[in-house]
C-alpha cells in the first residue's frame, strides 16, 4: 500500500491496516507528501500516518487526537490537518507541485477570469493585499500546501503587524483565489475562516453624525453640498451611489429614489453598485423631495448625462475626495466637529443611529441600508444602540444629580 493515506470517507470506523512500501537494502526512503488518515473508533479520534525512524526507515503511527465526548469532529479534523503539516515538515516532504497549480499560477488565472467582473475598488484592494502580504509568502506554494497550519501561522504572524479586520480581508482574498482554482478542477486544500483563530475582535469607533450634527452641517453648507449632505443623511446612500445619481433617478410623483449604479472613487466611471442587494427603489421623504426640487430649480446645471452633482464641465460626477475636502471638512471645522475619519459615510451611519432611536425594526433598517447580510446590519444596529445607551445613561445620571441637589 502506498505511503500516502487518502481519507475518502467522513469517518472511518475500522483500521484498514497498511504496510509501508518495501525498499531495497541501502536505498533511501522517498519522503512522499502525506495526507494521512483520519479515524474515529472506540470513542476517540485518531491520526494515522507514516513517520521516519532513527535508522532511516519508516514506521506506521496511530496517534490519539482526542475523545469524542470532549471535542467535535470538526475540531478533530482541524487538529489532524495541523498534525499532518508538522509530520510533512519534519520529513522534509512538500506537496507535489503540479504544473498550473501553484498559488501564483492560480492567481494569474483568477486575474484573467474573475477580477474583470469585480468592481474596480474591490480589485484594487485585493491586488494591494496580494502584492503586500500574500504573494511574498505563497508565490511558489502548491495549492495543496496551503493548509490549516500554513494559513494559521501566516495569520498569526500577520496579526502582529496589522489589524484583525485586515487579516480577515487578506485571508478572504486567498480564499477567493483558491475557491476559483477548485472550481476549475485543481486539487486544493480548502480552509474556512472558521478553521482559523484570528484573536479577539477589536473595538472600532465608527464615525457618525448625530441627527443634531447632521442638521447643523446641512444648514451651514453651501450649494450644491447642502443638498448633497441632506440627501446623504435622509437616504443612507453610499458616497459613490450619491455621486452617480441622475435626474432620471428621482421620481417626485411616487416619491422614490432609484439606486442602480455607483461612481468609482479613482476613475469616476459609472459602474454597477457594490452588491446585487444595493440595487433598490428607496422612499423619498416629503422634506427630501422639497429640497431636491429646490436644488434642481435654482442650482442644478443641466448636463448631457443628467448627473445630479456634476463636476466642472458636466461630463462626469464630482470626486468624493473633493466633496469631503472642499465641502464637508471646512464646515466641520467651523462647527467644532472632529474631522478625523469623517467622510460622507458618517451620514449613512448617522441615519442608522437615528432609525434605531426611532425604534425602527431591524428588517426596516436592513432594507434601508441595503445590506445583503443581516449580520452587517446588526453590527451597525449594535453600534447605534451603544450611542443610545450612552445618551440614556447620561440622562439618568443627570436626573440622579438633580434629585440629590434638591435634597441638599
N, C-alpha and C positions, 0 to 999 in steps of 0.2 A: 504493500500500500504506500503511495507517495507520502512524503513528509508533510505536505500541506493538508490541513483539515479544512473542509468546507461545511459550514453549518447550514444545511438545506431545509431544516425544519425549525419552527419557533421554539420547540422544546424537544430534546432527545431524552427519552426515558430509559434507554439502555446504553450501556457502554459497548460500542461496536467492536472495540479492540482494534489494535493496529500494530503492525510490525515495521520498525524503521527500515529504510532502504539498505540493502546489502552493499558493501563496498569491498573492493579488493584490498588485500593487505598492503598497508603503507600508503594507500590513496587518501587524499584529503577529502573530508566530507564537504559536499557542496552545501553552502548555507542558504537554503531556499527561504523565501519570504513565507511566513505562516499566517493563516487566518485563525488557526486553532479551532477547537470545537467547544461550543457552549452546551453544558449538560445540566439537566435538572433531574435529580434522583435522590431517593431516600431523604426527602425533606431538605435538600441542600442544592445550591448552585455551584457548579464546578467549571474550571477551565482545563481543557486537555490540549497539550502541545508537546513538542519535542524541545529539549534543552541540550546544550553541549556539555560533555563531561570533561574532566581534567585531562584524560588521556587522548582527547581529540575525537572521541566517539559521540554518540547521540543516545539519549535516553528519553523514554516517554514519561511525561509528568501529568499527574491529575491533581489539581490544586483547588482546595475549597475556597469559594468566594464569600459565601455567607449562607445562613439558614433562611429558608423560605419565609418563616414567620417573622423574620427580623428585617427583611428588605424586599422591595418589589423586583419583579423580573427586569423592568426597565433599568433600574439601578444596577442590578447584577450584570446585565449585558454591557452597560457602560464600563463597569469595573473589568469585565472580560476584555473589552477593547483596549483599555489602558494597559492591562496585563500583557496583551499581545504586542503592543507598541514597545514595551520595555524588553520583552523577550527578543524581538527582532533587532532592537537597537543593541542589545548585549551581544548578539550573534553576528552583528555587522551585516544584517540582511536588509535589503531595500526592496520595496515593492517593484515588481517588473515594470519598467517604463516602456510602454508600447508606443510606437510612433503615432503622433497625433493626440496623445493622451497626457501630455504634461500640462500643468496648470497654465503656463504661458500660451501653449497652443490652443487650449480651451478658451482662454481669454481672447485670442485673436478671432476665433470663430464667433464668440459672443459679440465682439465689437462689430463684426460684419453683418450678423443676422438679427441681433436683438437690440443693440444700442440705438440704431436709427429710429426705432419705434418708440423710444422713451423721450421725455421732454428734454430740451437742451440743458435745463438746470439740473435735472436728475443725472444726466450723462456726465456733466461737468463734475458733479460731486463724486460720482463713482470713479471717474478717471483719476481724480485727485487722490482718493483712497488707494487705488491701485498703484499709483506712482510713488506715493509717500510711504505706505505701510505694507501693502500686500506683496507686490512683485519682488521687492528686495528680499523677502523671506521665502516665497514659494515659487519663484520664477521657474526653477528647474525641477520642482517636485512633481512626482506622479500623482494623479488624482486619487489613486487608491491609498497613497501615503498620507493623505490629509485626513487623519482620523481624529478621534476624540482627544487623545493625548497631545497630538501635534497642535491642534487648534486651541486646546485649553492652555497649553504653555504659551502659545502665541498671544492669547487674550490676556493672560496673567502678566506677561512682560509688557504688553502694550498699555495695560491699565495703569502702570507706574508712570506713564508719560501723558496720557490723555484721559478724558472723562469717560465714565461708563457709557454714556449715550454714544460717544464717538466709537467706542469699541463695538457696540451693537451695530452701528452703521457699517463699520468695516467688515464684520462677520456676515452681515446681510448681503454685502456686495459679493463676498466669496461664495455664499450660498446660492446667489442668483446665477453665477457662472457655472458652478458645479452642477446645479439642477438642470441647466440647459445642456451640459455635456451628457448627463444621464439620459435626458430625453432623446439625445442623438445616438444613444446606444453605447456610450463609453462606460466601462466599469468604474464606478466611483465609490467612495466611502462617504455615504450621506450622514451628516451630523446636524442635528437640530440645535437651535439655541437653548432649548430646554435641557440638552445634554451637558451644557457648559455652565460653570459658575463664574459670574461676572462681578461679584461683590455687591454691596448694598446700593440701593438707589440713592442718588444724590438729591437733596432738596434744592430745586432750581426756582429762583424767583422769576416769575413771568411778568414782564412789564405790561401794564394795562392802565387805561384811563378810566377813572370812575365816571359816573354819569355827570356829576358836577364839573369835573375837569373837562370832559368832552364838550359840554355846553360852553364853558369858558373859552376853549380853543376855537370852537366854531365861531363864536361871537367875535373873537379878536382877529381872526384870519381875514385876509383879503381874497377876492375872487381871482382865479377860479378855485383856490384852495378851500374857501369857506364851504362851497357846495360839495367839493370832493371829500372833505372831512365829515360833513353831515351824512353823505352817502355811505362812507365807511362805517360810521357808528350805527346808522339806522338799518344797515343791511347785513353787516358782518362779512362782506366780501373781502377776499384776499387782495393784496395790492395789484398783482398782475391782472386780476379779473376786473377791478375797477378801471384800470388804465386801458383795457381792451374794449370797454363798453362803447357801443354806438348809439345814436339817437333812436335807431330802429329797435333797440333792446328795451326801450321804455314804452310801456302801454298805459297811458293815462286813463283809458276808458275802463279797463279791467283792474287798474292799479296793480300791475305786476311788473316784475323786473326779470328779464331773461338773462341767464348766465350760461354761456356755452363756449367761451374762449378765454384765453389769458395772454398777456403780453410778456415776452421773455425779458428778464432783467438786463441781460447784456446787449442783445441784438434788437430788442423791442419788436421782434417779429411776432405776429399773432399766431397762436397755436391752440391745440386742444387744452382744456383745463387740467388740473392736477390729477383727478381720477374721474371715472365714469359717474360716480355719485356727485361730483361737483357740478355737473350739468343739471340745471334746475330752473324752475319758474318760481321766484320768490315774491311774497306780498310786498306791496309798496304802501306805506302808511300815508294818510292824507297830508301829514306835515311834510314828509319827504317829497311827495308829489308836488306840493306847492313850491318847495324850494327848488326843485328841478325845473319846473315850468318857468319860474322867475329867472333862473340862470340861463335857460335857452332863449328867453325873450330879450334879456339885457346884456348878457356877457358872452354867450357862446358864439364862436366864429365858425361859419359854415366851411366844410372841407369835403373833398371828393369821397373820402371813406366814411364820412359821417361820424368820426371819432368824437366822443363826448368831451374828452380832455386832451386835445391835440397839442403836440409840441409846436414850436415856431415853424411856420411853413405849412403845417396842417397835413403832412404826408404820413406821419406816424405818431404813436402815442407819446405822452410825456415819459421821462425817465423817473423810475421810482426813487432813485438816489437823489435826483434833483428836487423832487417833490418834498422829500424829507429834509434835505439840506436847506433849501430856499424857502419852502412854505411852512414846514412844521417846526423845526428846531428854533428859529427866531421867535416864534410865538410861545413855545415852551419856556424859553429863557426869560421872556418878558413877563410871563405868568409865574415864574419861580418853580416850574415843574421840571424835575430832572430829565435830562436828555439822553442819559446813558441807556443804550439798547432800546430806546423808544422810537419806534417807527410806525408805519401805517397799521401793522398787525396789532398794535396796542389798542386800536379802536375795536378790532374784532374781539379781542379778549374782554374789552370793556363791555361790549354788548352781551357777551356770555354772562358776565357778572351781573349786569342789570336784569337779565332774564331770570337768573337764579333768585335774585332779590325780589322779583315779581312772582316767585313760586311757579315758574314755568315747568311743565312736566319734562322729564328727560327726553322723551320722544320728540317734543317740540324743539327743544334745544338742539338735538342731533340733526333734525330736519333743517333748521335754520343755518347751522354751521356746516351742513352737508358733509358730515364725516362718514366714511364708508364703514368704519369700525366704531361701535358704541364705546369701546374701551377708551378711544381717543376723547370722545365727548365726556366720559366720566372723569378723565384727568382734568379737563377744563372745569367740569362741574365741581370737583373737589377743590380746585384752586379758588373758584368763586365762593364756595362755602367757607373756606378759610377766611376770606376777607369779610364775609358777612358775620362769621363768628367773632372776629376781632371787633367789628362795629357793635355787635350786641353786647359783648363783654365790656366794651368801653362805656356803653350807655348804663349798664348795670353798675359799673364802678362809680360813675358819676352820681347815680341815684343813691348809692350807699353813702358816698361822701356828703351829698346834700342832706341826707337824713341825719347823719352824725352832726353836721353843722347846726341843724335845727335843735337837736337835743342839747348841744353845748350852749 
